[in-house]
Amino acid sequence: MRLPALLSFVGFVLVIAATFCPLLRPFHLANWDAYDLNKPYAMVILLIAVVGIIGTVFNQVKISRLAAWLSLALIFVFYIAAILKVKTSFSFIPFHSIAGFLTNQLNFKWGWLLLFFGGLLSVGGTLVSKKASNFKID
């Protein structure tokens, strides 16, 4: 397996693992992962990562590259949606100070870093050309 393919593989595995990591902590009570935030969207991210792993294992560079870019785009859109949801969660409260206090109680966790790092690693592994990567792991 080539080193870029190994990087893509590790990136896709990190994306899968990061969907189970804590992404949001509301009111310091519980940790929510991607499936607690939006289950269908998290399943799509998981499916794209599995397709990327299959493309990497079977040395299908175009499928791996497409899956890597799709997973990174989906992660970015998921993060923007989470930010917008947190900012507008308590907009129905007429007192801005109370709404601001409650909004500050929704904390983003370390799972986002792992999710973005996995997406970037999978894209980085697909960007390296075959000529530049003569190093093979047996």
N, CA, C and O atoms as a GROMACS GRO file, in nm:
protein
  552
    1MET      N    1   0.085  -0.118   0.000
    1MET     CA    2   0.000   0.000   0.000
    1MET      C    3   0.090   0.124   0.000
    1MET      O    4   0.183   0.134   0.079
    2ARG      N    5   0.060   0.215  -0.088
    2ARG     CA    6   0.138   0.338  -0.097
    2ARG      C    7   0.112   0.426   0.026
    2ARG      O    8   0.008   0.415   0.091
    3LEU      N    9   0.208   0.512   0.055
    3LEU     CA   10   0.196   0.600   0.171
    3LEU      C   11   0.076   0.695   0.159
    3LEU      O   12   0.005   0.712   0.258
    4PRO      N   13   0.051   0.758   0.042
    4PRO     CA   14  -0.070   0.843   0.033
    4PRO      C   15  -0.199   0.765   0.053
    4PRO      O   16  -0.295   0.816   0.112
    5ALA      N   17  -0.202   0.640   0.004
    5ALA     CA   18  -0.321   0.558   0.025
    5ALA      C   19  -0.338   0.527   0.173
    5ALA      O   20  -0.450   0.521   0.224
    6LEU      N   21  -0.227   0.505   0.241
    6LEU     CA   22  -0.233   0.480   0.386
    6LEU      C   23  -0.282   0.604   0.460
    6LEU      O   24  -0.359   0.593   0.556
    7LEU      N   25  -0.237   0.722   0.417
    7LEU     CA   26  -0.285   0.847   0.479
    7LEU      C   27  -0.436   0.865   0.457
    7LEU      O   28  -0.508   0.904   0.549
    8SER      N   29  -0.482   0.835   0.337
    8SER     CA   30  -0.625   0.845   0.309
    8SER      C   31  -0.703   0.745   0.393
    8SER      O   32  -0.808   0.778   0.447
    9PHE      N   33  -0.651   0.624   0.404
    9PHE     CA   34  -0.717   0.521   0.483
    9PHE      C   35  -0.729   0.565   0.629
    9PHE      O   36  -0.835   0.552   0.690
   10VAL      N   37  -0.620   0.616   0.685
   10VAL     CA   38  -0.621   0.662   0.825
   10VAL      C   39  -0.717   0.780   0.840
   10VAL      O   40  -0.786   0.790   0.941
   11GLY      N   41  -0.722   0.869   0.742
   11GLY     CA   42  -0.814   0.981   0.747
   11GLY      C   43  -0.959   0.938   0.747
   11GLY      O   44  -1.040   0.990   0.823
   12PHE      N   45  -0.992   0.841   0.662
   12PHE     CA   46  -1.130   0.791   0.660
   12PHE      C   47  -1.166   0.720   0.789
   12PHE      O   48  -1.279   0.731   0.838
   13VAL      N   49  -1.071   0.646   0.846
   13VAL     CA   50  -1.097   0.579   0.973
   13VAL      C   51  -1.118   0.682   1.084
   13VAL      O   52  -1.202   0.664   1.171
   14LEU      N   53  -1.040   0.791   1.081
   14LEU     CA   54  -1.059   0.898   1.179
   14LEU      C   55  -1.196   0.965   1.165
   14LEU      O   56  -1.258   1.000   1.264
   15VAL      N   57  -1.241   0.981   1.042
   15VAL     CA   58  -1.375   1.040   1.020
   15VAL      C   59  -1.482   0.948   1.080
   15VAL      O   60  -1.575   0.995   1.145
   16ILE      N   61  -1.468   0.818   1.059
   16ILE     CA   62  -1.565   0.725   1.116
   16ILE      C   63  -1.560   0.729   1.268
   16ILE      O   64  -1.664   0.732   1.333
   17ALA      N   65  -1.440   0.729   1.324
   17ALA     CA   66  -1.426   0.731   1.470
   17ALA      C   67  -1.477   0.863   1.528
   17ALA      O   68  -1.535   0.865   1.637
   18ALA      N   69  -1.457   0.972   1.456
   18ALA     CA   70  -1.497   1.104   1.508
   18ALA      C   71  -1.648   1.121   1.512
   18ALA      O   72  -1.698   1.204   1.588
   19THR      N   73  -1.722   1.046   1.433
   19THR     CA   74  -1.867   1.058   1.441
   19THR      C   75  -1.920   1.006   1.574
   19THR      O   76  -2.031   1.040   1.614
   20PHE      N   77  -1.841   0.922   1.643
   20PHE     CA   78  -1.880   0.870   1.773
   20PHE      C   79  -1.821   0.950   1.888
   20PHE      O   80  -1.853   0.923   2.004
   21CYS      N   81  -1.737   1.047   1.860
   21CYS     CA   82  -1.674   1.130   1.964
   21CYS      C   83  -1.767   1.244   2.003
   21CYS      O   84  -1.856   1.281   1.926
   22PRO      N   85  -1.748   1.300   2.123
   22PRO     CA   86  -1.835   1.411   2.165
   22PRO      C   87  -1.811   1.536   2.082
   22PRO      O   88  -1.697   1.582   2.066
   23LEU      N   89  -1.919   1.591   2.028
   23LEU     CA   90  -1.911   1.711   1.946
   23LEU      C   91  -1.971   1.832   2.017
   23LEU      O   92  -1.924   1.944   1.997
   24LEU      N   93  -2.072   1.811   2.097
   24LEU     CA   94  -2.142   1.921   2.163
   24LEU      C   95  -2.178   1.878   2.305
   24LEU      O   96  -2.214   1.762   2.328
   25ARG      N   97  -2.167   1.971   2.398
   25ARG     CA   98  -2.204   1.942   2.536
   25ARG      C   99  -2.303   2.047   2.584
   25ARG      O  100  -2.264   2.158   2.619
   26PRO      N  101  -2.432   2.012   2.586
   26PRO     CA  102  -2.533   2.109   2.629
   26PRO      C  103  -2.545   2.112   2.782
   26PRO      O  104  -2.568   2.009   2.846
   27PHE      N  105  -2.531   2.229   2.837
   27PHE     CA  106  -2.553   2.257   2.979
   27PHE      C  107  -2.468   2.171   3.072
   27PHE      O  108  -2.508   2.146   3.186
   28HIS      N  109  -2.354   2.125   3.026
   28HIS     CA  110  -2.260   2.044   3.106
   28HIS      C  111  -2.325   1.918   3.161
   28HIS      O  112  -2.287   1.869   3.268
   29LEU      N  113  -2.424   1.865   3.088
   29LEU     CA  114  -2.495   1.747   3.136
   29LEU      C  115  -2.458   1.620   3.061
   29LEU      O  116  -2.436   1.516   3.123
   30ALA      N  117  -2.449   1.628   2.931
   30ALA     CA  118  -2.423   1.509   2.850
   30ALA      C  119  -2.339   1.549   2.729
   30ALA      O  120  -2.334   1.667   2.692
   31ASN      N  121  -2.274   1.453   2.669
   31ASN     CA  122  -2.200   1.475   2.546
   31ASN      C  123  -2.281   1.420   2.429
   31ASN      O  124  -2.331   1.308   2.435
   32TRP      N  125  -2.292   1.500   2.324
   32TRP     CA  126  -2.365   1.458   2.205
   32TRP      C  127  -2.265   1.430   2.095
   32TRP      O  128  -2.173   1.509   2.072
   33ASP      N  129  -2.283   1.317   2.026
   33ASP     CA  130  -2.201   1.287   1.910
   33ASP      C  131  -2.279   1.327   1.784
   33ASP      O  132  -2.384   1.390   1.793
   34ALA      N  133  -2.228   1.291   1.669
   34ALA     CA  134  -2.291   1.331   1.543
   34ALA      C  135  -2.429   1.267   1.528
   34ALA      O  136  -2.518   1.326   1.467
   35TYR      N  137  -2.447   1.149   1.583
   35TYR     CA  138  -2.575   1.081   1.571
   35TYR      C  139  -2.682   1.143   1.661
   35TYR      O  140  -2.801   1.134   1.632
   36ASP      N  141  -2.640   1.205   1.770
   36ASP     CA  142  -2.734   1.278   1.854
   36ASP      C  143  -2.771   1.412   1.794
   36ASP      O  144  -2.882   1.461   1.814
   37LEU      N  145  -2.680   1.472   1.720
   37LEU     CA  146  -2.707   1.602   1.660
   37LEU      C  147  -2.799   1.589   1.539
   37LEU      O  148  -2.901   1.657   1.531
   38ASN      N  149  -2.764   1.501   1.445
   38ASN     CA  150  -2.844   1.481   1.325
   38ASN      C  151  -2.812   1.342   1.270
   38ASN      O  152  -2.714   1.324   1.199
   39LYS      N  153  -2.894   1.246   1.303
   39LYS     CA  154  -2.864   1.106   1.271
   39LYS      C  155  -2.855   1.078   1.121
   39LYS      O  156  -2.760   1.013   1.079
   40PRO      N  157  -2.949   1.125   1.037
   40PRO     CA  158  -2.936   1.095   0.893
   40PRO      C  159  -2.810   1.156   0.831
   40PRO      O  160  -2.744   1.094   0.748
   41TYR      N  161  -2.777   1.277   0.872
   41TYR     CA  162  -2.659   1.343   0.817
   41TYR      C  163  -2.532   1.271   0.862
   41TYR      O  164  -2.437   1.258   0.784
   42ALA      N  165  -2.528   1.225   0.986
   42ALA     CA  166  -2.412   1.150   1.034
   42ALA      C  167  -2.400   1.017   0.962
   42ALA      O  168  -2.288   0.972   0.936
   43MET      N  169  -2.511   0.955   0.929
   43MET     CA  170  -2.506   0.830   0.853
   43MET      C  171  -2.451   0.852   0.713
   43MET      O  172  -2.381   0.766   0.660
   44VAL      N  173  -2.483   0.966   0.652
   44VAL     CA  174  -2.428   0.998   0.520
   44VAL      C  175  -2.277   1.018   0.529
   44VAL      O  176  -2.203   0.970   0.443
   45ILE      N  177  -2.230   1.088   0.631
   45ILE     CA  178  -2.086   1.106   0.650
   45ILE      C  179  -2.019   0.969   0.670
   45ILE      O  180  -1.913   0.943   0.613
   46LEU      N  181  -2.080   0.883   0.749
   46LEU     CA  182  -2.027   0.749   0.772
   46LEU      C  183  -2.023   0.668   0.642
   46LEU      O  184  -1.924   0.600   0.615
   47LEU      N  185  -2.128   0.676   0.563
   47LEU     CA  186  -2.134   0.602   0.437
   47LEU      C  187  -2.027   0.651   0.339
   47LEU      O  188  -1.963   0.569   0.272
   48ILE      N  189  -2.008   0.781   0.330
   48ILE     CA  190  -1.905   0.835   0.240
   48ILE      C  191  -1.767   0.790   0.286
   48ILE      O  192  -1.682   0.759   0.203
   49ALA      N  193  -1.743   0.787   0.416
   49ALA     CA  194  -1.613   0.741   0.467
   49ALA      C  195  -1.592   0.593   0.438
   49ALA      O  196  -1.480   0.552   0.406
   50VAL      N  197  -1.695   0.512   0.447
   50VAL     CA  198  -1.683   0.370   0.415
   50VAL      C  199  -1.655   0.351   0.266
   50VAL      O  200  -1.573   0.267   0.230
   51VAL      N  201  -1.721   0.428   0.181
   51VAL     CA  202  -1.693   0.423   0.038
   51VAL      C  203  -1.548   0.464   0.012
   51VAL      O  204  -1.481   0.406  -0.073
   52GLY      N  205  -1.500   0.565   0.083
   52GLY     CA  206  -1.361   0.606   0.069
   52GLY      C  207  -1.263   0.498   0.111
   52GLY      O  208  -1.160   0.480   0.047
   53ILE      N  209  -1.295   0.427   0.218
   53ILE     CA  210  -1.209   0.316   0.261
   53ILE      C  211  -1.208   0.206   0.156
   53ILE      O  212  -1.103   0.150   0.125
   54ILE      N  213  -1.324   0.174   0.102
   54ILE     CA  214  -1.331   0.070  -0.001
   54ILE      C  215  -1.253   0.112  -0.125
   54ILE      O  216  -1.181   0.032  -0.183
   55GLY      N  217  -1.266   0.238  -0.164
   55GLY     CA  218  -1.190   0.288  -0.279
   55GLY      C  219  -1.041   0.288  -0.253
   55GLY      O  220  -0.963   0.263  -0.345
   56THR      N  221  -1.000   0.315  -0.131
   56THR     CA  222  -0.857   0.313  -0.097
   56THR      C  223  -0.803   0.171  -0.096
   56THR      O  224  -0.694   0.147  -0.146
   57VAL      N  225  -0.878   0.078  -0.038
   57VAL     CA  226  -0.832  -0.061  -0.030
   57VAL      C  227  -0.821  -0.123  -0.170
   57VAL      O  228  -0.726  -0.198  -0.196
   58PHE      N  229  -0.915  -0.094  -0.257
   58PHE     CA  230  -0.912  -0.150  -0.392
   58PHE      C  231  -0.836  -0.062  -0.491
   58PHE      O  232  -0.844  -0.085  -0.612
   59ASN      N  233  -0.764   0.037  -0.441
   59ASN     CA  234  -0.676   0.124  -0.520
   59ASN      C  235  -0.753   0.196  -0.632
   59ASN      O  236  -0.703   0.210  -0.743
   60GLN      N  237  -0.871   0.242  -0.602
   60GLN     CA  238  -0.950   0.323  -0.693
   60GLN      C  239  -0.932   0.469  -0.654
   60GLN      O  240  -1.004   0.521  -0.568
   61VAL      N  241  -0.836   0.534  -0.718
   61VAL     CA  242  -0.795   0.669  -0.677
   61VAL      C  243  -0.906   0.770  -0.698
   61VAL      O  244  -0.926   0.858  -0.614
   62LYS      N  245  -0.980   0.758  -0.808
   62LYS     CA  246  -1.086   0.855  -0.836
   62LYS      C  247  -1.199   0.845  -0.733
   62LYS      O  248  -1.253   0.947  -0.689
   63ILE      N  249  -1.233   0.725  -0.694
   63ILE     CA  250  -1.338   0.707  -0.594
   63ILE      C  251  -1.290   0.758  -0.458
   63ILE      O  252  -1.366   0.824  -0.386
   64SER      N  253  -1.165   0.729  -0.424
   64SER     CA  254  -1.109   0.779  -0.298
   64SER      C  255  -1.106   0.931  -0.295
   64SER      O  256  -1.142   0.993  -0.195
   65ARG      N  257  -1.064   0.990  -0.404
   65ARG     CA  258  -1.054   1.136  -0.411
   65ARG      C  259  -1.192   1.199  -0.399
   65ARG      O  260  -1.210   1.297  -0.327
   66LEU      N  261  -1.290   1.144  -0.470
   66LEU     CA  262  -1.427   1.196  -0.462
   66LEU      C  263  -1.483   1.181  -0.321
   66LEU      O  264  -1.546   1.273  -0.269
   67ALA      N  265  -1.461   1.066  -0.260
   67ALA     CA  266  -1.511   1.044  -0.125
   67ALA      C  267  -1.442   1.136  -0.024
   67ALA      O  268  -1.506   1.184   0.069
   68ALA      N  269  -1.313   1.162  -0.043
   68ALA     CA  270  -1.240   1.250   0.048
   68ALA      C  271  -1.294   1.393   0.040
   68ALA      O  272  -1.319   1.457   0.142
   69TRP      N  273  -1.311   1.442  -0.082
   69TRP     CA  274  -1.362   1.578  -0.097
   69TRP      C  275  -1.506   1.590  -0.049
   69TRP      O  276  -1.544   1.690   0.012
   70LEU      N  277  -1.587   1.488  -0.077
   70LEU     CA  278  -1.726   1.490  -0.029
   70LEU      C  279  -1.733   1.487   0.123
   70LEU      O  280  -1.813   1.558   0.184
   71SER      N  281  -1.649   1.405   0.184
   71SER     CA  282  -1.653   1.397   0.331
   71SER      C  283  -1.608   1.529   0.393
   71SER      O  284  -1.666   1.573   0.492
   72LEU      N  285  -1.505   1.591   0.337
   72LEU     CA  286  -1.461   1.720   0.390
   72LEU      C  287  -1.569   1.828   0.372
   72LEU      O  288  -1.591   1.909   0.462
   73ALA      N  289  -1.635   1.828   0.258
   73ALA     CA  290  -1.743   1.926   0.235
   73ALA      C  291  -1.860   1.900   0.330
   73ALA      O  292  -1.918   1.995   0.384
   74LEU      N  293  -1.896   1.773   0.350
   74LEU     CA  294  -2.006   1.742   0.442
   74LEU      C  295  -1.972   1.778   0.586
   74LEU      O  296  -2.058   1.824   0.661
   75ILE      N  297  -1.847   1.758   0.625
   75ILE     CA  298  -1.805   1.795   0.760
   75ILE      C  299  -1.812   1.946   0.778
   75ILE      O  300  -1.856   1.995   0.882
   76PHE      N  301  -1.769   2.020   0.677
   76PHE     CA  302  -1.774   2.166   0.685
   76PHE      C  303  -1.918   2.216   0.694
   76PHE      O  304  -1.948   2.303   0.775
   77VAL      N  305  -2.007   2.160   0.613
   77VAL     CA  306  -2.149   2.201   0.617
   77VAL      C  307  -2.212   2.162   0.751
   77VAL      O  308  -2.293   2.236   0.805
   78PHE      N  309  -2.174   2.046   0.804
   78PHE     CA  310  -2.224   2.000   0.934
   78PHE      C  311  -2.181   2.095   1.045
   78PHE      O  312  -2.258   2.125   1.136
   79TYR      N  313  -2.057   2.143   1.038
   79TYR     CA  314  -2.007   2.237   1.139
   79TYR      C  315  -2.080   2.371   1.130
   79TYR      O  316  -2.117   2.428   1.232
   80ILE      N  317  -2.100   2.421   1.010
   80ILE     CA  318  -2.174   2.547   0.992
   80ILE      C  319  -2.317   2.531   1.044
   80ILE      O  320  -2.370   2.622   1.109
   81ALA      N  321  -2.380   2.418   1.015
   81ALA     CA  322  -2.517   2.395   1.063
   81ALA      C  323  -2.522   2.388   1.215
   81ALA      O  324  -2.616   2.438   1.276
   82ALA      N  325  -2.420   2.328   1.277
   82ALA     CA  326  -2.416   2.320   1.423
   82ALA      C  327  -2.398   2.460   1.484
   82ALA      O  328  -2.461   2.492   1.584
   83ILE      N  329  -2.313   2.541   1.425
   83ILE     CA  330  -2.295   2.678   1.475
   83ILE      C  331  -2.425   2.756   1.464
   83ILE      O  332  -2.464   2.824   1.558
   84LEU      N  333  -2.490   2.748   1.349
   84LEU     CA  334  -2.616   2.822   1.331
   84LEU      C  335  -2.725   2.771   1.425
   84LEU      O  336  -2.805   2.850   1.476
   85LYS      N  337  -2.728   2.642   1.450
   85LYS     CA  338  -2.828   2.587   1.542
   85LYS      C  339  -2.804   2.634   1.684
   85LYS      O  340  -2.898   2.667   1.757
   86VAL      N  341  -2.676   2.638   1.725
   86VAL     CA  342  -2.644   2.685   1.860
   86VAL      C  343  -2.678   2.833   1.875
   86VAL      O  344  -2.734   2.874   1.977
   87LYS      N  345  -2.646   2.912   1.775
   87LYS     CA  346  -2.670   3.058   1.783
   87LYS      C  347  -2.818   3.093   1.783
   87LYS      O  348  -2.857   3.196   1.838
   88THR      N  349  -2.901   3.009   1.721
   88THR     CA  350  -3.044   3.040   1.711
   88THR      C  351  -3.131   2.955   1.802
   88THR      O  352  -3.254   2.961   1.793
   89SER      N  353  -3.071   2.875   1.888
   89SER     CA  354  -3.151   2.785   1.973
   89SER      C  355  -3.242   2.859   2.069
   89SER      O  356  -3.355   2.817   2.094
   90PHE      N  357  -3.194   2.967   2.122
   90PHE     CA  358  -3.271   3.040   2.223
   90PHE      C  359  -3.314   3.178   2.175
   90PHE      O  360  -3.328   3.271   2.254
   91SER      N  361  -3.336   3.190   2.046
   91SER     CA  362  -3.377   3.320   1.992
   91SER      C  363  -3.523   3.352   2.024
   91SER      O  364  -3.565   3.466   2.006
   92PHE      N  365  -3.599   3.254   2.071
   92PHE     CA  366  -3.739   3.278   2.104
   92PHE      C  367  -3.754   3.350   2.239
   92PHE      O  368  -3.861   3.401   2.270
   93ILE      N  369  -3.648   3.354   2.319
   93ILE     CA  370  -3.653   3.420   2.450
   93ILE      C  371  -3.640   3.571   2.429
   93ILE      O  372  -3.544   3.614   2.364
   94PRO      N  373  -3.732   3.651   2.481
   94PRO     CA  374  -3.727   3.795   2.455
   94PRO      C  375  -3.615   3.868   2.528
   94PRO      O  376  -3.580   3.979   2.490
   95PHE      N  377  -3.558   3.810   2.631
   95PHE     CA  378  -3.451   3.875   2.706
   95PHE      C  379  -3.316   3.828   2.651
   95PHE      O  380  -3.280   3.711   2.661
   96HIS      N  381  -3.242   3.922   2.592
   96HIS     CA  382  -3.119   3.887   2.523
   96HIS      C  383  -3.011   3.838   2.619
   96HIS      O  384  -2.928   3.755   2.581
   97SER      N  385  -3.010   3.887   2.740
   97SER     CA  386  -2.906   3.844   2.834
   97SER      C  387  -2.927   3.697   2.875
   97SER      O  388  -2.831   3.621   2.888
   98ILE      N  389  -3.052   3.659   2.895
   98ILE     CA  390  -3.081   3.519   2.929
   98ILE      C  391  -3.054   3.428   2.810
   98ILE      O  392  -3.000   3.319   2.825
   99ALA      N  393  -3.093   3.474   2.690
   99ALA     CA  394  -3.067   3.395   2.570
   99ALA      C  395  -2.917   3.380   2.546
   99ALA      O  396  -2.872   3.273   2.506
  100GLY      N  397  -2.841   3.484   2.570
  100GLY     CA  398  -2.695   3.476   2.556
  100GLY      C  399  -2.632   3.383   2.657
  100GLY      O  400  -2.539   3.309   2.624
  101PHE      N  401  -2.681   3.386   2.780
  101PHE     CA  402  -2.630   3.296   2.883
  101PHE      C  403  -2.657   3.150   2.847
  101PHE      O  404  -2.569   3.065   2.861
  102LEU      N  405  -2.778   3.122   2.801
  102LEU     CA  406  -2.812   2.985   2.764
  102LEU      C  407  -2.735   2.938   2.641
  102LEU      O  408  -2.698   2.821   2.631
  103THR      N  409  -2.711   3.029   2.548
  103THR     CA  410  -2.632   2.994   2.430
  103THR      C  411  -2.488   2.962   2.469
  103THR      O  412  -2.427   2.872   2.411
  104ASN      N  413  -2.433   3.033   2.566
  104ASN     CA  414  -2.297   3.006   2.612
  104ASN      C  415  -2.285   2.873   2.685
  104ASN      O  416  -2.174   2.824   2.705
  105GLN      N  417  -2.396   2.814   2.726
  105GLN     CA  418  -2.393   2.686   2.794
  105GLN      C  419  -2.383   2.567   2.698
  105GLN      O  420  -2.368   2.453   2.741
  106LEU      N  421  -2.392   2.594   2.568
  106LEU     CA  422  -2.376   2.490   2.467
  106LEU      C  423  -2.231   2.495   2.418
  106LEU      O  424  -2.194   2.587   2.345
  107ASN      N  425  -2.151   2.398   2.457
  107ASN     CA  426  -2.007   2.401   2.429
  107ASN      C  427  -1.970   2.301   2.321
  107ASN      O  428  -2.018   2.188   2.320
  108PHE      N  429  -1.884   2.345   2.229
  108PHE     CA  430  -1.829   2.255   2.129
  108PHE      C  431  -1.715   2.176   2.191
  108PHE      O  432  -1.638   2.230   2.271
  109LYS      N  433  -1.703   2.049   2.155
  109LYS     CA  434  -1.605   1.960   2.216
  109LYS      C  435  -1.495   1.924   2.116
  109LYS      O  436  -1.495   1.972   2.003
  110TRP      N  437  -1.402   1.839   2.158
  110TRP     CA  438  -1.284   1.805   2.082
  110TRP      C  439  -1.311   1.714   1.963
  110TRP      O  440  -1.222   1.695   1.881
  111GLY      N  441  -1.428   1.659   1.951
  111GLY     CA  442  -1.459   1.572   1.839
  111GLY      C  443  -1.456   1.642   1.705
  111GLY      O  444  -1.428   1.581   1.602
  112TRP      N  445  -1.484   1.774   1.706
  112TRP     CA  446  -1.478   1.850   1.582
  112TRP      C  447  -1.336   1.854   1.527
  112TRP      O  448  -1.316   1.846   1.405
  113LEU      N  449  -1.237   1.865   1.614
  113LEU     CA  450  -1.098   1.866   1.569
  113LEU      C  451  -1.062   1.734   1.503
  113LEU      O  452  -0.996   1.732   1.398
  114LEU      N  453  -1.104   1.624   1.563
  114LEU     CA  454  -1.077   1.493   1.506
  114LEU      C  455  -1.150   1.475   1.374
  114LEU      O  456  -1.096   1.416   1.281
  115LEU      N  457  -1.272   1.525   1.365
  115LEU     CA  458  -1.350   1.514   1.242
  115LEU      C  459  -1.284   1.592   1.128
  115LEU      O  460  -1.270   1.540   1.018
  116PHE      N  461  -1.242   1.716   1.156
  116PHE     CA  462  -1.175   1.796   1.053
  116PHE      C  463  -1.038   1.740   1.018
  116PHE      O  464  -0.999   1.741   0.902
  117PHE      N  465  -0.964   1.691   1.118
  117PHE     CA  466  -0.833   1.634   1.091
  117PHE      C  467  -0.844   1.510   1.004
  117PHE      O  468  -0.762   1.490   0.914
  118GLY      N  469  -0.943   1.426   1.030
  118GLY     CA  470  -0.964   1.307   0.948
  118GLY      C  471  -1.000   1.344   0.805
  118GLY      O  472  -0.950   1.282   0.710
  119GLY      N  473  -1.086   1.444   0.788
  119GLY     CA  474  -1.122   1.488   0.654
  119GLY      C  475  -1.004   1.547   0.580
  119GLY      O  476  -0.985   1.519   0.461
  120LEU      N  477  -0.925   1.629   0.648
  120LEU     CA  478  -0.807   1.689   0.585
  120LEU      C  479  -0.701   1.584   0.552
  120LEU      O  480  -0.634   1.593   0.450
  121LEU      N  481  -0.687   1.487   0.638
  121LEU     CA  482  -0.589   1.381   0.615
  121LEU      C  483  -0.630   1.295   0.495
  121LEU      O  484  -0.545   1.255   0.415
  122SER      N  485  -0.758   1.267   0.482
  122SER     CA  486  -0.803   1.188   0.368
  122SER      C  487  -0.787   1.266   0.237
  122SER      O  488  -0.750   1.208   0.135
  123VAL      N  489  -0.814   1.395   0.240
  123VAL     CA  490  -0.793   1.477   0.119
  123VAL      C  491  -0.645   1.489   0.089
  123VAL      O  492  -0.604   1.482  -0.027
  124GLY      N  493  -0.564   1.508   0.191
  124GLY     CA  494  -0.419   1.520   0.170
  124GLY      C  495  -0.359   1.394   0.112
  124GLY      O  496  -0.267   1.401   0.031
  125GLY      N  497  -0.409   1.278   0.152
  125GLY     CA  498  -0.359   1.154   0.096
  125GLY      C  499  -0.395   1.135  -0.050
  125GLY      O  500  -0.322   1.070  -0.124
  126THR      N  501  -0.507   1.191  -0.093
  126THR     CA  502  -0.547   1.176  -0.233
  126THR      C  503  -0.483   1.281  -0.322
  126THR      O  504  -0.484   1.264  -0.444
  127LEU      N  505  -0.428   1.387  -0.267
  127LEU     CA  506  -0.369   1.492  -0.349
  127LEU      C  507  -0.229   1.459  -0.398
  127LEU      O  508  -0.183   1.514  -0.498
  128VAL      N  509  -0.161   1.370  -0.328
  128VAL     CA  510  -0.024   1.335  -0.366
  128VAL      C  511  -0.029   1.247  -0.491
  128VAL      O  512  -0.104   1.150  -0.496
  129SER      N  513   0.051   1.282  -0.589
  129SER     CA  514   0.051   1.205  -0.714
  129SER      C  515   0.128   1.075  -0.700
  129SER      O  516   0.203   1.057  -0.604
  130LYS      N  517   0.110   0.985  -0.796
  130LYS     CA  518   0.179   0.857  -0.791
  130LYS      C  519   0.329   0.873  -0.812
  130LYS      O  520   0.408   0.800  -0.753
  131LYS      N  521   0.369   0.968  -0.896
  131LYS     CA  522   0.511   0.987  -0.925
  131LYS      C  523   0.585   1.039  -0.802
  131LYS      O  524   0.702   1.007  -0.782
  132ALA      N  525   0.518   1.119  -0.722
  132ALA     CA  526   0.584   1.175  -0.605
  132ALA      C  527   0.592   1.075  -0.491
  132ALA      O  528   0.668   1.095  -0.396
  133SER      N  529   0.516   0.968  -0.500
  133SER     CA  530   0.513   0.872  -0.388
  133SER      C  531   0.567   0.736  -0.435
  133SER      O  532   0.489   0.645  -0.464
  134ASN      N  533   0.695   0.723  -0.441
  134ASN     CA  534   0.757   0.596  -0.477
  134ASN      C  535   0.777   0.507  -0.356
  134ASN      O  536   0.813   0.390  -0.370
  135PHE      N  537   0.753   0.560  -0.238
  135PHE     CA  538   0.770   0.485  -0.114
  135PHE      C  539   0.650   0.392  -0.096
  135PHE      O  540   0.536   0.437  -0.096
  136LYS      N  541   0.678   0.262  -0.079
  136LYS     CA  542   0.570   0.165  -0.060
  136LYS      C  543   0.591   0.094   0.073
  136LYS      O  544   0.703   0.071   0.118
  137ILE      N  545   0.480   0.061   0.134
  137ILE     CA  546   0.483  -0.014   0.259
  137ILE      C  547   0.440  -0.155   0.228
  137ILE      O  548   0.331  -0.176   0.174
  138ASP      N  549   0.521  -0.253   0.260
  138ASP     CA  550   0.487  -0.393   0.232
  138ASP      C  551   0.426  -0.460   0.350
  138ASP      O  552   0.392  -0.578   0.343
   0.00000   0.00000   0.00000
